[in-house]
Amino acid sequence: MKSLKELYKLGRGPSSSHTIGPNKAATLFLKEFPDADSYLVKLYGSLALTGKGHQTDKAILEVLGERAKVEFDLNDMNLSHPNTMRFWAYKQSEEIGFWEVLSIGGGAIMINGKAEELAVDVYDLNKFDDIKAYCEENDITLLDYIYKCEPDIKPYLEEMWEAMKTEIKNGLKASGVLEGGLDVQRKARNFFRQKHIDESPETRQSRIVCSYAFAAAEENAAGGMIVTAPTCGSCGVVPSVLKYMQDKQGFSNEQIVDALAVAGLIGNLIKQNASISGAECGCQAEIGSACSMAAAGLCQLFGMDIEQIEYAAEVGMEHHLGLTCDPVAGLVQIPCIERNAVAAMMALTAFNFANFLTVTRKVSFDTVVNTMYQTGKDLSSRYRETSEGGLATYYKQRK
């Protein structure tokens, strides 16, 4: 598996696969063919169906500029991946370059069938069962294993944590209506400030955690700078629960970084063995993965063992199985923003389950990851980030 640097990435929303990936592809294509007179980019599959709402064309044109034309091809379905784009470069009307690029989730891309990342595998094991067996055999923790494989990852995770706190801070300051035509009001600021009529410790926890998740997700929807965790659309889940626990319990930044490391390993395992792409496997691959990551991170934060971490991660994914990706109008707003808050609360529940019920569990993490992947493959394409089914079809804006 690749470094956690390939999972946690700082970039501009609203979508890692629809904006960060295409923007990166355009940047690399321009670098390869800088002297072209003109460029043509065609978007296919999910990128064509929801690219306008996700601002994919804008992400490409801000790199290639006035020399470029972006087209949305809704007819060609003979694709190797639902997030396919094709780039052409021309000089004096002659084609001088062509790339087929796949945006495979989390901002990662493949160019002409090859991964663009030059990073080599830094984790020699890519199944949770194998990692657990290695840790038990060598009497080390999951965290020890991560830092053995990536001894220099801490400073990078510290940067990602600061960026996560910033996205929450910015989201809590902002107000008004999100662009896109759905008239979605930013809610995080009022959510955070307005106490419940019966403000018990439980309702306060829910209000604060959800306001943090809303803040990050609204920043993403507005095209702000966020950290993929593991994607843009699910960016609010992990930081919301970790920031709440840091605020409440006084955990140090170093402890939070350790939690991010364990959460990242869970996300990496899902990315390696299944998918974190909503276009490939539905929202279970984004929100479900984020919930698993957050639950595992919470367990690490509170010093739980490897069995409890696995159980929390498994519960976080299991109860998102089959979740569709059906963004209304192709925007990362409805139901995407609320889903971050709901998943954050589910992560807290999974963490609590792990504290009490781990010895009774029957399903391994590896099993639920494989199940998610097969479920995603079985989902109709209408429910995999195409806005052709679900809420995207039946939603009617209230007057």
N, C-alpha and C positions, 0 to 999 in steps of 0.2 A: 504494500500500500504506500501511497505517496505521503508526503509531509502534511501536517495539520495546516501548513501555510496554504495548501491547495484547497482546504475546506473553508477556513475562516478568511474571507477576503473583504477588504474595504472597497466599496464602490457606490455608484449612484443608482438609486432605485428607478423604476419600481420592480424590476424583475431581473434576477441573475441570468436566466437563460434568454430573456427577450431584450435586455438592454446591455448588461455587462458583457455577456458573451459576444453579441454582434458588434459592440463597440470595440472589443479586443480584436475581433476578426478583421474589422475594417482598418484598424491601426496596423496590424501585421501585413495586410494586403497592400496598403499604401507604402509601407516600408519596402516591400518586395518589388512594387511597380510604381515608383515615385514619378516617373517621367511620362506616364500615360496622359493622353489628351482628355480621355473621358473614362468613366466607370459605369458599369451597370450591375445592380444587385437585385436579384430576385429572391423573394421570401416564399417559403412553401409550408404546408401543413399548419401546425399551430402558430407558427410565426406569421403566416399569411392571415389566418383567421382572427388572431387577437393582437397582431402587431401594431395596429393603429392605437388601440387602447393602452398598450404597453410602451408606446413611443419607440418602437424598434427602428422605424425609419429615421426618426430624429437622432437616435444614438449612432446610426451609421453616417448620416449626412453631416453631423458635427465633426466627423473625422475626414471624410472624403470631400466635403464641400460642394461648391457649385458645379464641379466637373462630374458629379455623380447623379444617377437617377435610380430610385428605388421602386420596384414594382412588387405587387402582391399577387402571386399566382395561386388561385383557388381551385385550379383544375387538376394539376399534376399531383397524383396521389402515389406515384411509384417512387416511394422515398425509403431510404435506409433508416431514417430517424424522423420523428414528427417535427423536430426543430431543425429544418434544413434550409440553408441559404447558399446561393451560388453567386460568385463574383466574377466579373469579366473586366479586363483592362484593355483599352484600345489606344492605338497611336496611329494617326493618319488613316483612320477607318479600318486598320488591321488589328485583329485580336493578338495581343502580346502576352496575355496571362489569363488563366482560369483556375478558380478554386471551388471545390464543394466543401462547405463548412457545416459541421453539425454542432449545435449548441446543446451539450449533453447534461446541463444542470449545474447550478452553483457557480456559474460564470466560466466553467471549463468548456473547451471546444476541441474538436477534431478537424484537422485540415487534410483533405484528400485521403481520408482513412487513417490518419496518424494523429495521435495526441499532440497538441501544440506544446504542452509543458515539457521542458527539458529535464525536469526533476526526475530523479531515479527513485525507485522504491526504497523507503527507509524503514519500513516495517516488514520483516521477513515472514510474519504470520498474518493471515487475513481471515481467520475464523475466530469467533469468540471462544469456542470450546478449546481450540489449540492454544490461544493466548492464556486462557485460564489454566490449562494443564501445565504450560511452561512456568507460569507464576507459582503454581503449587509445587512443582518439582524443584524450583530454585529458591523457594521460600521468600518470594518478593511480592510486592503489591502491584496492582494494575498501574498505579502511578509510577512505580519504579520501572516497570517495563517501558512505559512511554518515554521517560527521560533517558533510559538506556538507549532507545532507538533514536531519540531526538534530544541529545544533551544540550543543544543551543536554542531550544524552542521557547524558553520562558520569556526572553525580552519581546519576542514577537507577540506572544499571548498577552503580555502586559499592554502592548500598543492596542491590541484588539479590544481589551477590556476598557481602556480609556475611551476608545471610539464608541463602544456600546453605551457607556454612561453618557457620552455626549449626545448620541442619537435620542436617548430617553430625555435628557435635559432639554434639547431643542424641541422635541415633541410636546413636552409639558408647557413650554412657553407659547407655542403657536395656537392660533385660533382661526376661525373662518371656514370657508367652504373649499374642499378639495376640487381641483380642476378635473374636467372630464364630462360634465353634463349630468351627473347623477344627483347633484346637489347634496353631497355627503358632507355633513358638518364634522369638523374635528371635535372629538369628544374627550380626549385625554386630559386636557387642562381642567375642565369642569369636573370630570370624574375624580381627579386627584384632590381637588379643593373642596368639593361638596360632600360633607359627612352624611352618613346614613342616619335616618331618623332614630334607629336603634343601633348605635355604633358599638357593637360587641367586639371583642378581639378577633373573632372569626370574620365578621363582616368588614372590619378594617383591613384585615389581610387580603380579602378578596378585592376590596376597592383599590388598594395600593398596587397589588400585583397586576390587576387588570388595567389600571391607569398607565402603568409602565409599559405593558404590552401594547396598549392602544397607541401610546406615544411613539414607540419605535415603528410600529406598523403604519401609522399615519405619516411619519417622516418618509418612510419608503414609498408610500403611495404618492407623496408629493414630489418624488424625485430627489429626495435628500440623500446625504451620504450615510450609508449604513454598513453593517458587517453581516455578511452572509452567514447564517447559522441554522441549517446549512445553506439556505437560499435567501433571496431578498424577501420573497413572499411570506417566509416563516421567521423573519429576523427578530420578532419581538418576544418569542417564547423563552429562549435561554437567558437573555439579559434581564428580563423582568423578574424571574424568580431568584436569580443570583443577586441582583441589586437589592431586592426586598430583604433577603436574608443578611446581606452585608449591613444594610441600614438597621435591621432589627437586632441582630446578634453581634454586630461589630467584627465580623470576619475581616481579616487583613486582605489587602490586594494579592498577596502571595498565595493565600488560601483560595481566593477566587480563581487565580490563574491555574492552580492545581485542579479545581473543579472544571474549568474550561478545557483542560488537557484531557480529562476523562470523558467529558461530554464530546469532545472532538474525536476521540478514538471510536466512540459509538457511532457518530456520524460518518466517520471514515469507513467503518465496517459495512454500514448500509450502502454507502456510495460504491464500495468495492463489489459487494455481493448482490446488490439489487439496483436501486436508482434513487436519486434525490430530485428527479425531474418530474414536475407536475404534468408535462406534456407526454411523458413516457408512462407514468404509473398513477396519475391522479394526485389529489392533494394529500393522500396518505403518505406519499413519498416526500412531501415537504413538511406539512404540519405534523404528521405522525413521527417523522424522523426528528424534528425539533423537540417534540414532546419526550421522545426517548432520550435524547441528548440532555435535556434539562433535568429529567428525573435522575439520570445517572450522575450528573454534576452535583445535584443536591445530596445524593448519597455520599459522594466523595467529600463534600463540604462538611458533613457531619460524621465522618470517620467510619462509615459502614464498610463491610468487607466485600469481596469480589462477588460472592453469591448474591448479596443484597443489591449491588450495583446492576448485576445482570437481570435480576427480577424486576427492578424498577424500570429498566430500559425496555424489557419485554412487555410489561404492562402498558407502558407509554405508547408503544407501537400497536399492540394487539387490539386496543380499543379505538383505533383509528382505521382499522382495516376496511377497505372498500370506500373510503372517503373520496368523493368526486372532486374534480377541479372544474368549476363552472362559473368563472368570474363574469359578472354582469357587465355587458358592454365591453368585454375584454379589458376591464380596468382592475387593478389590484386593490379593490375597495370593498365591494359586496360579493361574497361574504368574508373576504380574506382578512380584513382588519379584526373583526370580532373573533374569527377563528384563532388568532394568535392569543387572545385573552382566554378563550375557553381551553386551549391546549396548555397554557401556563397553569391553569387551575388543575387540569388533569395531571400535569407533571407533579404537582404537590400531592395529589392523591396517590399516584404511583409510588412516590417517595415514602408516604405514610404506610402504604401496603407493605413495602419492602422492610419496614421497621418491625412489622408484626407477623407477616405471613410467608416469608421467604421459604421456610422449611416445608411448606405445603405445596409449593409450586410444581407444575407438571410440564410446562412448555419452556424450551430453551430459547435464548435470544436468537441464535442462528436459525432455528425453525421459524420463528415469527418473521424474520427478515426474508427468508425464502418465500414464505406465504404471502407477504406483502408484494413481492415482485411478481409472483404468479397471478395474484389477484389483479394487480395493475395491468398485466398483459391481457387478462380476460375482460377488463373493463371496455365497454364500447368507446370508440374514439370520441364520441359526443361528450364523454365525461372526463376527457383528458386534456384540459386547457385549450379547448377549441371554442368555447362559448356557444356550442350548438345544442346543449341539453341542460337539464336541471334548472337552477335559478336563472341562468342566463336566458333561457327560453320563456319561463313562466313569470318572471318578475315584471310587475307593473308598478311604475312609480306612483306613490301616493300623492294626491293633490294637496 
